[in-house]
Each structure stands twice: as structure tokens, then as C-alpha cells.
Amino acid sequence: MNQTQIRRNVIARRQGQHLHSYAQVLLGWRGTMACEFERESGNIGHGTVAIVPDNAPHFYNGLSEDSELLVIDLAPADPYIQALEQACNLSLKESVFQQPYFLDLGTESQILLDFAAQKVSQGQMSPQINCQLVSLFLTQLGQMSSSVTSPAPHRRLEASHLNTYIDQNISTALTNAQLAQAMHLSESHFYCLCQRQFGVTPQKYVMQRRMQKAQFLLRNSHMPMTELAAEVGFAQLSSFSRAYKRSFQHSPSDVRRKSR
């Protein structure tokens, strides 16, 4: 692949695992898709973005029949991208694609998303339109990632408030924007505070709460495994089992068997 391109990707209810030598931007357009990295997981819906660095293994699972993404495949040696980085004084690898993470686009960017989807859906797209769309999204993500990694003012999150909100909504897919709103903070400020105070991203923190609840239910209830997985926010038992084993090095069935 010599040129960075933006394209449609119909997921529907397909699932699988990917690993590739180039970075990607996964832009939620229609429906919902679950995406799991080694240390992060989340759902991609309209206006949600997953950043995939090169050589980052990730599992995907379409959660609805209309699940569809816009995907930007970033060609490593694309001269247009190199010129864009030079013009913006920006290293994409050191800013946008430093690590896997999820972002929620703002209202203005969601309008851009719908415009891009319309252009991509029209069939053969001109190289000029492709470059315009790619540069618009990458520069926007560059601005968002710089605000995420910039130092936040000295303040601490109220952990009990955050935990209560997560526990009350533990069966739903909480976005960073929803968590930030619950804490009365901007998304970038909340992200920075969570990283600084807890040493993990917001989605990783939510996952830890989910796993703690799952561990309690496995040891202290007779809830069927599929029902238990749904209770802590997993639509698929297989996704729950992988996440639990990553957290505790034991499968949920092993814990349930020992508790009995």
C-alpha cells in the first residue's frame, strides 16, 4: 500500500482479529462494533473513533446488522502524509498513533463524518477528494490528541463519585464523553486526570470496575454465565471470557468451578 486512503468497511455481524504493519483510524458511521486491544476495549458507534497504531493486534465484533465503518489506512511512506506532517509541524506516530485508544468526535467533526461517508459511498472517489478527507480527519485528530496529552490543571477526580456512576451503568457501553460529563469536566481534561491519578485510561478504569463486579458475581451468585457477562456490559460471552482472563489470568469458568 503506497497511498493513504479512506474507505467504507461493512462489518455487519462479522468478527475476527487483525494485525497489520500500517496504522488505521476506525470511524464509527452506522450501527455498533466492539473493538478490543491488548489493554483497551470499547464500542465504536456513530461519531466514535478507534485509533489503531501499526502492529497493534485487535479483535473486532459487529454488534448490529448495519454496523459499518469509515476506515483510514495510513500508508507508512506516503509522501502526501509526510508533507502534511511537515506543514502542520506534527508527527502522527508520536501523537495520534502513540497507543491504541478511543475518542468521541465533537459535533462539528460528526458533520464532517457524514459528509465523508456520502463522498465515499458515491463509488470511485477522486484522489483529490481522498486527500482532502484524509487531511481533514488527521489534522482534527492531531489537535484532539495534543489536548489529551497536554498537562491538566492540578485537580483530583472524586473516585467515589466516578465509581458510583460506573457501577450504576456497568451493563452499558460508557464513552469517555459520558464519563467526563458525569464528572463535569471536558473530555480531554477528564482523560488527563484519569491517567495521572489512576495510571490508566478511562476505558481501562471502567474495565477494571467491570472485572471486579464480574469476580464478585462469579464467586457469590449462581447467575448463568451469559447473563453475568451481559450484567457487566458484554454482549458476547467470548469477549467477556477473554477480558476476564486478561485481568485475572484465570477463565470465568475456572473461578465458578472453584467457588462451587
DOVEXBA-250325 format. One record per atom (N, C-alpha, C, CB): y negated, z, x; residue in three letters. Coordinates in steps of 0.001 Angstrom, whole numbers, padded with zeros to 6 digits, always signed. Glycine has a CB too. Example, Ala and Ser with C-alpha at 12.3 -4.5 7.8 and 13.67 -1.06 7.14 Angstrom:
BEGIN
+005690+007800+013190ALA;+004500+007800+012300ALA;+003300+007800+013200ALA;+004473+009046+011308ALA;+002250+007080+012850SER;+001060+007140+013670SER;-000030+007870+012900SER;+000598+005725+014084SER;
***
This chain:
BEGIN
+001186+000000+000847MET;+000000+000000+000000MET;-001235+000000+000882MET;-000006+001219-000958MET;-002046-001077+000774ASN;-003205-001240+001629ASN;-004521-000921+000929ASN;-003245-002633+002153ASN;-004494-000889-000413GLN;-005727-000688-001162GLN;-005574+000455-002153GLN;-006126-001970-001892GLN;-006564+001323-002210THR;-006587+002389-003203THR;-006751+001771-004581THR;-007725+003404-002912THR;-005978+002260-005541GLN;-006038+001662-006879GLN;-005950+002738-007954GLN;-004907+000635-007065GLN;-006531+002415-009108ILE;-006407+003262-010289ILE;-005547+002505-011304ILE;-007822+003634-010889ILE;-004621+003205-011932ARG;-003667+002549-012828ARG;-003237+003493-013940ARG;-002440+002060-012047ARG;-002647+002940-014968ARG;-002057+003722-016045ARG;-000618+004075-015690ARG;-002117+002952-017383ARG;-000175+005226-016154ASN;+001216+005628-015963ASN;+001705+006294-017242ASN;+001369+006587-014737ASN;+002533+005596-017998VAL;+003089+006141-019231VAL;+004254+007060-018874VAL;+003549+004999-020197VAL;+004122+008347-019178ILE;+005148+009332-018847ILE;+006085+009555-020032ILE;+004500+010661-018422ILE;+005491+009638-021262ALA;+006255+009974-022481ALA;+007027+011268-022216ALA;+007243+008800-022891ALA;+008336+011252-022401ARG;+009139+012456-022158ARG;+010016+012324-020912ARG;+010014+012754-023370ARG;+009638+011461-020017ARG;+010388+011326-018770ARG;+010117+012512-017850ARG;+010028+010009-018062ARG;+011036+012747-016949GLN;+010850+013802-015948GLN;+011483+013359-014640GLN;+011466+015150-016428GLN;+011040+013980-013553GLY;+011575+013633-012243GLY;+010817+014353-011147GLY;+011518+012126-012020GLY;+011121+013990-009906GLN;+010484+014624-008749GLN;+009986+013537-007814GLN;+011469+015583-008009GLN;+008785+013717-007283HIS;+008157+012727-006413HIS;+007787+013338-005072HIS;+006917+012138-007080HIS;+007786+012485-004056LEU;+007267+012821-002729LEU;+006833+011509-002098LEU;+008345+013576-001836LEU;+005567+011376-001739HIS;+005107+010128-001146HIS;+004112+010400-000032HIS;+004480+009226-002207HIS;+003935+009411+000831SER;+003139+009579+002050SER;+001650+009397+001812SER;+003598+008604+003099SER;+001223+009179+000589TYR;-000185+008998+000273TYR;-000597+010006-000791TYR;-000464+007554-000201TYR;-001880+010339-000811ALA;-002401+011301-001783ALA;-002596+010628-003139ALA;-003733+011910-001289ALA;-002612+011449-004196GLN;-002803+010956-005550GLN;-003748+011874-006321GLN;-001455+010840-006276GLN;-004422+011294-007304VAL;-005152+012052-008313VAL;-004505+011731-009652VAL;-006697+011706-008311VAL;-004020+012746-010361LEU;-003404+012568-011671LEU;-004403+013016-012728LEU;-002064+013367-011786LEU;-004871+012082-013515LEU;-005890+012340-014525LEU;-005255+012322-015909LEU;-007031+011302-014436LEU;-005266+013462-016586GLY;-004713+013529-017926GLY;-005530+012697-018899GLY;-004645+014968-018398GLY;-004858+011836-019648TRP;-005555+010980-020608TRP;-005044+011206-022024TRP;-005394+009511-020225TRP;-003745+011036-022221ARG;-003153+011242-023541ARG;-001986+012217-023433ARG;-002685+009895-024153ARG;-001749+012958-024513GLY;-000609+013861-024542GLY;-000694+014920-023459GLY;+000672+013084-024395GLY;+000464+015451-023074THR;+000527+016532-022081THR;+001710+016315-021149THR;+000637+017914-022775THR;+001512+016600-019880MET;+002582+016535-018891MET;+002558+017800-018052MET;+002442+015278-017993MET;+003724+018400-017836ALA;+003841+019546-016933ALA;+003993+019032-015510ALA;+005046+020459-017326ALA;+003356+019719-014569CYS;+003425+019334-013163CYS;+003647+020587-012323CYS;+002128+018586-012718CYS;+004629+020546-011446GLU;+004953+021703-010614GLU;+004923+021321-009137GLU;+006335+022272-010993GLU;+004180+022111-008365PHE;+004226+022022-006915PHE;+005009+023219-006380PHE;+002789+021972-006307PHE;+005090+023343-005077GLU;+005856+024440-004487GLU;+005275+025792-004871GLU;+005895+024305-002971GLU;+003935+025898-004927ARG;+003295+027185-005206ARG;+002352+027149-006404ARG;+002536+027642-003995ARG;+002209+025998-007040GLU;+001302+025848-008179GLU;+002022+025104-009298GLU;+000001+025097-007766GLU;+001662+025408-010525SER;+002162+024640-011663SER;+001118+024684-012764SER;+003533+025192-012168SER;+001146+023676-013614GLY;+000201+023615-014716GLY;+000489+022429-015603GLY;-001222+023548-014199GLY;-000212+022359-016719ASN;-000086+021241-017642ASN;-001290+020330-017505ASN;+000058+021736-019090ASN;-001046+019031-017576ILE;-002102+018035-017477ILE;-002291+017405-018846ILE;-001770+016957-016403ILE;-003429+017686-019481GLY;-003803+017073-020740GLY;-005099+016313-020563GLY;-003935+018125-021850GLY;-005714+015893-021650HIS;-006939+015112-021560HIS;-008038+015899-020841HIS;-007409+014698-022959HIS;-008536+015315-019753GLY;-009602+015962-019007GLY;-009136+016919-017935GLY;-010470+016682-019934GLY;-007818+017090-017772THR;-007279+017940-016707THR;-006830+017058-015552THR;-006096+018817-017225THR;-007037+017528-014331VAL;-006713+016761-013135VAL;-005769+017561-012250VAL;-007994+016383-012361VAL;-004750+016894-011722ALA;-003900+017482-010685ALA;-004163+016733-009384ALA;-002376+017417-011079ALA;-004448+017471-008329ILE;-004680+016894-007007ILE;-003377+016979-006218ILE;-005847+017628-006257ILE;-002897+015830-005748VAL;-001613+015751-005034VAL;-001877+015279-003605VAL;-000611+014783-005766VAL;-001857+016170-002608PRO;-002012+015731-001214PRO;-000812+014886-000778PRO;-002175+016951-000276PRO;-000956+014193+000331ASP;+000184+013411+000832ASP;+001324+014342+001232ASP;-000239+012529+002039ASP;+002541+013871+001015ASN;+003765+014595+001354ASN;+003898+015950+000650ASN;+003825+014803+002838ASN;+003304+016067-000540ALA;+003441+017291-001342ALA;+004469+017045-002446ALA;+002060+017727-001955ALA;+005674+017622-002354PRO;+006670+017400-003407PRO;+006199+017985-004733PRO;+008020+018017-003010PRO;+006431+017264-005817HIS;+006009+017735-007138HIS;+006969+017232-008209HIS;+004568+017273-007448HIS;+007226+018104-009156PHE;+008101+017807-010284PHE;+007224+017547-011498PHE;+009113+018974-010553PHE;+007564+016521-012285TYR;+006793+016223-013489TYR;+007711+016169-014705TYR;+006031+014892-013332TYR;+007142+016486-015866ASN;+007918+016513-017101ASN;+006989+016208-018276ASN;+008622+017894-017291ASN;+007175+015070-018920GLY;+006371+014711-020074GLY;+006703+015591-021266GLY;+006577+013248-020428GLY;+005682+016186-021877LEU;+005896+017137-022959LEU;+005595+016548-024334LEU;+005048+018356-022736LEU;+005192+015283-024386SER;+004909+014641-025668SER;+005191+013143-025556SER;+003434+014895-026105SER;+005437+012520-026692GLU;+005781+011102-026699GLU;+004631+010234-026197GLU;+006178+010669-028100GLU;+003397+010693-026382ASP;+002233+009891-025984ASP;+001676+010301-024630ASP;+001146+010003-027029ASP;+002451+011040-023841SER;+001974+011503-022543SER;+001688+010309-021624SER;+003008+012451-021894SER;+000441+010221-021189GLU;+000032+009098-020337GLU;-001075+009551-019397GLU;-000442+007891-021193GLU;-000989+009105-018156LEU;-001964+009481-017130LEU;-002717+008260-016630LEU;-001273+010188-015961LEU;-003886+008507-016067LEU;-004505+007566-015152LEU;-004239+008117-013756LEU;-006058+007378-015439LEU;-003759+007269-012870VAL;-003368+007707-011531VAL;-004187+006941-010496VAL;-001841+007497-011296VAL;-004751+007676-009548ILE;-005398+007050-008397ILE;-004470+007225-007199ILE;-006821+007675-008117ILE;-003967+006113-006667ASP;-003147+006107-005453ASP;-004077+005849-004270ASP;-001999+005020-005530ASP;-004143+006792-003353LEU;-005101+006715-002250LEU;-004431+006104-001016LEU;-005669+008121-001919LEU;-004805+004874-000686ALA;-004251+004216+000498ALA;-004826+004851+001754ALA;-004545+002696+000477ALA;-003991+005323+002677PRO;-004482+006080+003841PRO;-005463+005301+004719PRO;-003317+006517+004683PRO;-005242+003980+004865ALA;-006080+003199+005782ALA;-006993+002231+005047ALA;-005210+002432+006758ALA;-007347+002531+003820ASP;-008207+001660+003030ASP;-009622+001671+003621ASP;-008227+002107+001537ASP;-010130+000527+004101PRO;-011477+000519+004698PRO;-012564+000890+003698PRO;-011779-000848+005281PRO;-012351+000621+002408TYR;-013348+000987+001407TYR;-013477+002515+001312TYR;-012973+000388+000028TYR;-012338+003220+001344ILE;-012360+004688+001288ILE;-013007+005258+002539ILE;-010933+005251+001127ILE;-012724+004653+003688GLN;-013350+005114+004927GLN;-014871+004943+004878GLN;-012774+004352+006128GLN;-015313+003811+004300ALA;-016751+003581+004162ALA;-017373+004565+003164ALA;-017019+002132+003717ALA;-016635+004875+002098LEU;-017111+005834+001100LEU;-017274+007219+001722LEU;-016139+005897-000096LEU;-016304+007633+002527GLU;-016381+008934+003197GLU;-017577+008993+004146GLU;-015081+009215+003970GLU;-017790+007907+004872GLN;-018905+007870+005819GLN;-020232+007912+005079GLN;-018829+006613+006700GLN;-020327+007164+003970ALA;-021574+007114+003212ALA;-021899+008468+002576ALA;-021490+006035+002131ALA;-020857+009196+002160CYS;-021049+010489+001489CYS;-020952+011674+002437CYS;-020033+010651+000388CYS;-020710+011372+003743ASN;-020517+012440+004733ASN;-019442+013414+004243ASN;-021855+013196+005001ASN;-018283+012842+003910LEU;-017222+013607+003239LEU;-015865+013215+003801LEU;-017257+013375+001706LEU;-015048+014195+004129SER;-013650+013953+004486SER;-012784+014328+003286SER;-013233+014771+005765SER;-012192+013349+002636LEU;-011385+013620+001444LEU;-010180+014485+001770LEU;-010925+012317+000807LEU;-009574+014247+002932LYS;-008383+015017+003298LYS;-008716+016486+003510LYS;-007743+014443+004559LYS;-009903+016757+004044GLU;-010287+018142+004341GLU;-010995+018825+003177GLU;-011180+018176+005557GLU;-011294+018080+002124SER;-011964+018691+000976SER;-011109+018549-000282SER;-013349+018052+000755SER;-011085+017366-000849VAL;-010375+017162-002123VAL;-008877+017383-001978VAL;-010634+015754-002655VAL;-008278+016851-000894PHE;-006816+016827-000778PHE;-006290+017843+000228PHE;-006353+015442-000384PHE;-006966+018980+000343GLN;-006532+020019+001273GLN;-005223+020661+000823GLN;-007614+021085+001415GLN;-005065+020859-000486GLN;-003904+021541-001044GLN;-003727+021093-002490GLN;-004059+023092-000952GLN;-002538+021291-003076PRO;-002368+020961-004499PRO;-003115+021962-005376PRO;-000869+020938-004877PRO;-003799+021473-006395TYR;-004466+022354-007344TYR;-004802+021577-008609TYR;-005743+022969-006724TYR;-005258+022304-009622PHE;-005613+021719-010909PHE;-007090+021989-011195PHE;-004716+022289-012045PHE;-007730+021019-011839LEU;-009136+021138-012217LEU;-009327+020646-013644LEU;-010040+020345-011243LEU;-010339+021165-014305ASP;-010744+020648-015612ASP;-012042+019874-015435ASP;-010916+021804-016657ASP;-012049+018619-015863LEU;-013252+017814-015784LEU;-014298+018323-016772LEU;-012929+016342-016053LEU;-015547+018211-016418GLY;-016615+018554-017351GLY;-016763+017483-018425GLY;-017938+018740-016603GLY;-017644+017733-019368THR;-017832+016810-020489THR;-018241+015429-020018THR;-018874+017352-021450THR;-019178+015352-019066GLU;-019641+014052-018587GLU;-018513+013275-017922GLU;-020800+014227-017610GLU;-017678+013966-017160SER;-016566+013294-016489SER;-015496+012862-017474SER;-015959+014202-015437SER;-015336+013588-018582GLN;-014372+013174-019595GLN;-014807+011868-020250GLN;-014201+014269-020655GLN;-016119+011673-020401ILE;-016625+010393-020904ILE;-016265+009279-019924ILE;-018164+010451-021124ILE;-016416+009556-018626LEU;-016021+008600-017597LEU;-014529+008303-017674LEU;-016383+009129-016207LEU;-013731+009315-017934LEU;-012286+009145-018045LEU;-011935+008163-019169LEU;-011606+010502-018294LEU;-012549+008333-020328ASP;-012273+007447-021452ASP;-012732+006023-021150ASP;-012957+007966-022720ASP;-013859+005901-020452PHE;-014347+004577-020053PHE;-013355+003913-019095PHE;-015745+004687-019390PHE;-012869+004687-018124ALA;-011911+004150-017156ALA;-010617+003731-017832ALA;-011618+005179-016071ALA;-010142+004558-018762ALA;-008907+004238-019473ALA;-009040+002926-020240ALA;-008535+005374-020432ALA;-010208+002709-020824GLN;-010450+001477-021557GLN;-010407+000273-020613GLN;-011803+001543-022282GLN;-011039+000398-019449LYS;-011058-000697-018488LYS;-009664-000996-017948LYS;-012001-000371-017341LYS;-008909+000062-017633VAL;-007567-000127-017082VAL;-006641-000728-018135VAL;-006998+001211-016567VAL;-006858-000393-019408SER;-005996-000875-020485SER;-006191-002347-020790SER;-006240-000079-021726SER;-007267-002924-020270GLN;-007561-004315-020596GLN;-006735-005308-019791GLN;-009017-004588-020377GLN;-005806-004814-019016GLY;-004924-005706-018263GLY;-005387-005858-016830GLY;-004852-007070-018928GLY;-005378-007097-016325GLN;-005740-007356-014939GLN;-007185-006928-014689GLN;-005549-008850-014596GLN;-007360-005986-013784MET;-008681-005433-013522MET;-009225-006026-012225MET;-008628-003884-013442MET;-010493-006355-012217SER;-011099-006955-011031SER;-011188-005926-009912SER;-012497-007518-011356SER;-011128-006368-008653PRO;-011264-005436-007521PRO;-012581-004669-007563PRO;-011157-006195-006202PRO;-013643-005306-008079GLN;-014943-004642-008147GLN;-014904-003435-009089GLN;-016020-005633-008606GLN;-014321-003630-010278ILE;-014220-002531-011243ILE;-013318-001435-010687ILE;-013678-003040-012606ILE;-012217-001812-010028ASN;-011309-000838-009432ASN;-012055+000035-008422ASN;-010121-001549-008754ASN;-012846-000587-007537CYS;-013595+000162-006524CYS;-014631+001075-007169CYS;-014279-000799-005545CYS;-015300+000577-008209GLN;-016309+001387-008885GLN;-015695+002640-009495GLN;-017010+000570-009966GLN;-014572+002483-010199LEU;-013930+003619-010849LEU;-013404+004614-009817LEU;-012790+003141-011753LEU;-012765+004104-008778VAL;-012225+004974-007727VAL;-013337+005788-007081VAL;-011488+004143-006659VAL;-014445+005124-006723SER;-015534+005839-006051SER;-016183+006867-006971SER;-016589+004852-005553SER;-016326+006544-008269LEU;-016915+007491-009222LEU;-016081+008764-009314LEU;-017045+006846-010610LEU;-014768+008611-009433PHE;-013904+009793-009566PHE;-013834+010574-008257PHE;-012489+009379-010004PHE;-013688+009880-007135LEU;-013531+010589-005863LEU;-014799+011330-005464LEU;-013139+009614-004765LEU;-015962+010738-005702THR;-017205+011451-005374THR;-017408+012644-006300THR;-018415+010501-005467THR;-017030+012487-007579GLN;-017133+013619-008514GLN;-016204+014749-008083GLN;-016795+013172-009959GLN;-014971+014404-007701LEU;-014014+015422-007252LEU;-014470+016049-005943LEU;-012611+014813-007084LEU;-015126+015266-005086GLY;-015655+015817-003845GLY;-016706+016879-004114GLY;-016242+014712-002984GLY;-017567+016633-005094GLN;-018577+017626-005465GLN;-017934+018871-006058GLN;-019573+017028-006461GLN;-016933+018672-006916MET;-016267+019810-007559MET;-015508+020646-006540MET;-015311+019325-008653MET;-014817+019998-005606SER;-014036+020749-004615SER;-014943+021512-003672SER;-013128+019810-003819SER;-016139+020966-003363SER;-017057+021692-002481SER;-017578+022943-003159SER;-018226+020797-002061SER;-017782+022882-004484SER;-018243+024075-005195SER;-017136+025098-005316SER;-018765+023708-006578SER;-015883+024620-005372VAL;-014740+025532-005448VAL;-014547+026283-004144VAL;-013470+024767-005798VAL;-014775+025596-003008THR;-014515+026224-001711THR;-015743+026896-001120THR;-013995+025200-000744THR;-016905+026778-001762SER;-018105+027423-001224SER;-018062+028927-001491SER;-019383+026804-001843SER;-018691+029730-000645PRO;-018648+031178-000834PRO;-019266+031592-002163PRO;-019365+031878+000310PRO;-018614+032503-002858ALA;-019130+033009-004126ALA;-019958+034266-003879ALA;-017975+033303-005114ALA;-020892+034563-004765PRO;-021668+035801-004622PRO;-020742+037028-004621PRO;-022711+035918-005763PRO;-021205+038102-004007HIS;-020395+039313-003926HIS;-020235+039924-005318HIS;-021033+040334-002953HIS;-019044+039853-005830ARG;-018725+040400-007138ARG;-017215+040502-007231ARG;-019312+039522-008294ARG;-016738+041404-008067ARG;-015292+041550-008233ARG;-014913+041247-009665ARG;-014827+042966-007840ARG;-013719+040669-009806LEU;-013173+040437-011136LEU;-012658+041745-011711LEU;-012050+039383-011095LEU;-012821+041916-013007GLU;-012254+043070-013702GLU;-010788+042742-013978GLU;-013043+043402-015041GLU;-009897+043244-013094ALA;-008488+042859-013163ALA;-007845+043235-014496ALA;-007723+043506-012030ALA;-008187+044388-015037SER;-007572+044819-016295SER;-007965+043884-017440SER;-007983+046268-016626SER;-009203+043448-017436HIS;-009682+042507-018456HIS;-008948+041173-018327HIS;-011215+042293-018331HIS;-008842+040682-017095LEU;-008153+039419-016842LEU;-006677+039518-017231LEU;-008288+039021-015363LEU;-006023+040613-016828ASN;-004605+040787-017153ASN;-004367+040850-018661ASN;-004070+042053-016495ASN;-005242+041554-019370THR;-005102+041652-020824THR;-005215+040286-021473THR;-006156+042596-021405THR;-006184+039496-021021TYR;-006360+038159-021594TYR;-005127+037285-021322TYR;-007631+037488-021016TYR;-004616+037330-020090ILE;-003428+036536-019752ILE;-002232+036987-020582ILE;-003106+036652-018245ILE;-002020+038301-020669ASP;-000866+038825-021403ASP;-000929+038476-022890ASP;-000780+040338-021231ASP;-002135+038452-023449GLN;-002280+038116-024865GLN;-002045+036631-025133GLN;-003661+038511-025352GLN;-002149+035812-024082ASN;-001983+034358-024236ASN;-000886+033827-023320ASN;-003305+033633-023940ASN;+000087+034670-023024ILE;+001047+034334-021977ILE;+001982+033194-022360ILE;+001857+035544-021629ILE;+002123+032916-023647SER;+003013+031829-024068SER;+002297+030484-024118SER;+003608+032140-025431SER;+000994+030454-023825THR;+000240+029202-023867THR;-000147+028764-022462THR;-001016+029355-024741THR;-000483+027486-022339ALA;-000887+026936-021038ALA;-002365+027208-020821ALA;-000592+025409-020954ALA;-002681+028234-020072LEU;-004074+028617-019823LEU;-004666+027768-018699LEU;-004171+030119-019468LEU;-005831+027196-018941THR;-006515+026426-017908THR;-007476+027330-017139THR;-007272+025228-018529THR;-007906+026853-015977ASN;-008894+027607-015204ASN;-010191+027786-015999ASN;-009184+026896-013869ASN;-010548+026758-016767ALA;-011777+026842-017560ALA;-011676+027947-018611ALA;-012070+025493-018237ALA;-010526+028069-019265GLN;-010339+029119-020275GLN;-010381+030504-019641GLN;-009006+028923-021013GLN;-009756+030640-018489LEU;-009765+031929-017789LEU;-011184+032303-017364LEU;-008837+031881-016557LEU;-011915+031322-016832ALA;-013281+031583-016406ALA;-014162+031968-017586ALA;-013855+030366-015699ALA;-013980+031275-018703GLN;-014774+031589-019900GLN;-014495+033006-020388GLN;-014476+030582-021022GLN;-013229+033413-020333ALA;-012872+034765-020765ALA;-013517+035826-019879ALA;-011356+034937-020759ALA;-013777+035464-018624MET;-014406+036397-017691MET;-015922+036189-017602MET;-013781+036247-016308MET;-016453+035276-018435HIS;-017894+034998-018494HIS;-018433+034515-017148HIS;-018655+036249-018936HIS;-017679+033580-016541LEU;-018054+033023-015252LEU;-017929+031509-015289LEU;-017186+033612-014129LEU;-018584+030830-014363SER;-018335+029404-014198SER;-016936+029224-013593SER;-019436+028739-013295SER;-016384+028041-013774GLU;-015021+027807-013283GLU;-014941+027933-011763GLU;-014533+026421-013715GLU;-015933+027348-011052SER;-015890+027407-009594SER;-016075+028832-009073SER;-016958+026501-009004SER;-016977+029606-009714HIS;-017200+030996-009308HIS;-015934+031825-009543HIS;-018397+031606-010085HIS;-015317+031649-010710PHE;-014088+032368-011018PHE;-012988+032023-010014PHE;-013625+032047-012444PHE;-012854+030734-009702TYR;-011826+030287-008757TYR;-012015+030983-007403TYR;-011877+028742-008584TYR;-013258+031004-006919CYS;-013539+031628-005624CYS;-013237+033125-005636CYS;-014995+031400-005237CYS;-013652+033806-006692LEU;-013415+035247-006793LEU;-011927+035563-006853LEU;-014116+035815-008024LEU;-011180+034760-007586CYS;-009733+034983-007690CYS;-009067+034801-006330CYS;-009104+034021-008725CYS;-009444+033745-005627GLN;-008890+033506-004292GLN;-009248+034656-003350GLN;-009407+032166-003722GLN;-010500+035102-003398ARG;-010972+036146-002481ARG;-010336+037496-002801ARG;-012499+036261-002544ARG;-010269+037836-004090GLN;-009830+039175-004486GLN;-008314+039330-004504GLN;-010379+039506-005844GLN;-007606+038290-004977PHE;-006156+038399-005143PHE;-005368+037582-004122PHE;-005774+037963-006529PHE;-006060+036714-003380GLY;-005391+035918-002362GLY;-004597+034752-002891GLY;-004505+036774-001584GLY;-004771+034414-004170VAL;-004034+033299-004782VAL;-004982+032544-005710VAL;-002770+033811-005568VAL;-004599+031343-006084THR;-005376+030569-007050THR;-005191+031163-008446THR;-004954+029073-007030THR;-006081+030828-009389PRO;-005922+031343-010752PRO;-004581+030998-011386PRO;-007020+030815-011619PRO;-004114+029760-011201GLN;-002837+029378-011807GLN;-001660+030136-011186GLN;-002619+027872-011661GLN;-001758+030418-009898LYS;-000720+031215-009250LYS;-000746+032653-009783LYS;-000907+031202-007711LYS;-001930+033181-010019TYR;-002058+034531-010563TYR;-001452+034599-011966TYR;-003540+034965-010596TYR;-001742+033586-012789VAL;-001138+033524-014131VAL;+000382+033456-014033VAL;-001673+032304-014916VAL;+000867+032668-013091MET;+002317+032548-012926MET;+002940+033889-012543MET;+002647+031492-011862MET;+002276+034652-011699GLN;+002790+035971-011328GLN;+002910+036877-012545GLN;+001886+036621-010281GLN;+001897+036856-013428ARG;+001955+037654-014660ARG;+003114+037190-015549ARG;+000614+037558-015433ARG;+003287+035901-015637ARG;+004392+035363-016447ARG;+005747+035827-015910ARG;+004337+033821-016474ARG;+005888+035778-014592MET;+007159+036156-013994MET;+007434+037653-014153MET;+007176+035775-012520MET;+006387+038453-014073GLN;+006562+039896-014301GLN;+007022+040175-015729GLN;+005249+040649-014018GLN;+006426+039469-016696LYS;+006831+039629-018087LYS;+008273+039141-018275LYS;+005869+038860-019025LYS;+008609+038024-017643ALA;+009965+037490-017752ALA;+010991+038454-017174ALA;+010062+036142-017045ALA;+010668+039049-016034GLN;+011578+040005-015417GLN;+011822+041207-016323GLN;+011025+040466-014074GLN;+010757+041690-016949PHE;+010886+042818-017871PHE;+011784+042444-019058PHE;+009493+043267-018371PHE;+011559+041272-019632LEU;+012347+040850-020792LEU;+013810+040614-020428LEU;+011755+039582-021395LEU;+014059+040073-019255LEU;+015438+039845-018819LEU;+016199+041157-018688LEU;+015460+039093-017486LEU;+015520+042180-018211ARG;+016182+043462-017963ARG;+016240+044364-019193ARG;+015477+044186-016852ARG;+015330+044151-020145ASN;+015193+045120-021230ASN;+015315+044527-022624ASN;+013887+045803-021114ASN;+015772+043298-022733SER;+015948+042712-024057SER;+017193+041838-024081SER;+014708+041893-024461SER;+017603+041473-025288HIS;+018725+040552-025471HIS;+018233+039204-025986HIS;+019760+041146-026441HIS;+016975+038905-025735MET;+016368+037655-026184MET;+017102+036466-025561MET;+014862+037617-025821MET;+017486+035458-026361PRO;+018119+034260-025788PRO;+017228+033630-024719PRO;+018423+033228-026895PRO;+017859+033016-023724MET;+017128+032538-022558MET;+016069+031495-022907MET;+018092+031962-021557MET;+016380+030562-023794THR;+015393+029541-024168THR;+014196+030178-024883THR;+016044+028467-025073THR;+014467+031179-025713GLU;+013389+031880-026419GLU;+012543+032685-025438GLU;+013966+032806-027512GLU;+013199+033287-024470LEU;+012488+034057-023452LEU;+011582+033137-022626LEU;+013491+034796-022534LEU;+012101+031959-022255ALA;+011305+031006-021482ALA;+010050+030602-022251ALA;+012141+029760-021135ALA;+010209+030330-023550ALA;+009058+029952-024382ALA;+008072+031105-024504ALA;+009523+029511-025778ALA;+008586+032321-024539GLU;+007726+033502-024682GLU;+006764+033640-023512GLU;+008574+034765-024802GLU;+007191+033202-022323VAL;+006327+033310-021146VAL;+005713+031961-020761VAL;+007117+033872-019967VAL;+005717+031000-021699GLY;+004925+029784-021505GLY;+005637+028575-020957GLY;+003839+030081-020629GLY;+006971+028532-021041PHE;+007718+027385-020527PHE;+008409+026655-021672PHE;+008752+027834-019471PHE;+008108+025361-021801ALA;+008737+024559-022853ALA;+010172+024188-022483ALA;+007918+023289-023115ALA;+010469+024149-021190GLN;+011801+023754-020715GLN;+012457+024913-019963GLN;+011709+022500-019801GLN;+013704+025193-020301LEU;+014436+026267-019624LEU;+014598+025963-018138LEU;+015813+026471-020273LEU;+014785+024685-017792SER;+014976+024317-016387SER;+013722+024639-015565SER;+015322+022817-016266SER;+012535+024380-016131SER;+011288+024692-015421SER;+011137+026196-015229SER;+010073+024133-016189SER;+011485+026958-016256PHE;+011429+028418-016153PHE;+012369+028929-015062PHE;+011785+029063-017502PHE;+013579+028402-015038SER;+014568+028854-014043SER;+014088+028581-012625SER;+015923+028163-014275SER;+013510+027394-012399ARG;+013002+027076-011059ARG;+011869+028012-010671ARG;+012523+025620-010994ARG;+010938+028228-011595ALA;+009801+029096-011296ALA;+010253+030523-011014ALA;+008804+029083-012453ALA;+011191+031018-011797TYR;+011672+032395-011611TYR;+012374+032538-010259TYR;+012636+032797-012761TYR;+013173+031545-009910LYS;+013894+031626-008636LYS;+012942+031541-007456LYS;+014938+030516-008541LYS;+011858+030751-007595ARG;+010850+030703-006531ARG;+010193+032057-006343ARG;+009786+029646-006843ARG;+010004+032786-007431SER;+009299+034073-007360SER;+010172+035200-006855SER;+008759+034437-008710SER;+011456+035225-007289PHE;+012303+036394-007014PHE;+013569+036083-006218PHE;+012691+037035-008305PHE;+013763+034802-005864GLN;+014951+034381-005101GLN;+016263+034622-005858GLN;+014995+035119-003770GLN;+016172+034914-007131HIS;+017359+035040-007978HIS;+017121+034246-009256HIS;+017675+036542-008299HIS;+018171+033681-009816SER;+018016+032942-011064SER;+017927+033919-012231SER;+019190+031954-011269SER;+017312+033512-013334PRO;+017255+034401-014515PRO;+018632+034814-015023PRO;+016500+033719-015638PRO;+019582+033911-014959SER;+020937+034246-015430SER;+021574+035323-014575SER;+021824+033004-015434SER;+021271+035331-013245ASP;+021795+036389-012376ASP;+021231+037750-012783ASP;+021458+036092-010901ASP;+019925+037801-013074VAL;+019296+039064-013464VAL;+019858+039545-014798VAL;+017763+038905-013553VAL;+020012+038632-015752ARG;+020540+039007-017048ARG;+021985+039519-016929ARG;+020472+037815-018006ARG;+022764+038888-016072ARG;+024155+039297-015895ARG;+024235+040695-015286ARG;+024903+038287-015009ARG;+023379+040961-014284LYS;+023394+042278-013634LYS;+022908+043363-014588LYS;+022522+042264-012368LYS;+021921+043031-015434SER;+021386+044041-016357SER;+022412+044441-017386SER;+020138+043525-017052SER;+023329+043548-017681ARG;+024370+043868-018644ARG;+025492+044705-018035ARG;+024937+042598-019223ARG;
***
